[in-house]
Amino acid sequence: MAHIKDLTGYESGKLIVQSMAGKGEDGKSICRCKCKCGCIKYVRGQYITSKRTKSCGCLLRENSYRIAERRREAREALASSPR
């Protein structure tokens, strides 16, 4: 059986590994992470080290809000421009 690397303190985007939570059903390591927004999320160790998972989901919400805001501003600029 392979040794699980302790990733405690490792950062990936907004996530910081607080502790190793053990192994999943497939034998892969699971990390207990805390997001900078305060949420706790359990993530596979390989997703943390490869930077595949960067937040608890708050980053996606923030980016979606920014995109929607830019689109709204663009529509308003088109509507107010003289024709």
HUPEFEN-V929440 format. One record per helix or strand. SS is the DSSP state (alpha for helix, beta for strand). FROM is the first residue (numbers start at 1). TO is the last residue. If there is no record, write none. Layout:
<<SS;FROM;TO> <SS;FROM;TO>>
This chain:
<<beta;11;12> <beta;15;23> <beta;29;35> <beta;40;44> <alpha;45;49> <alpha;58;80>>
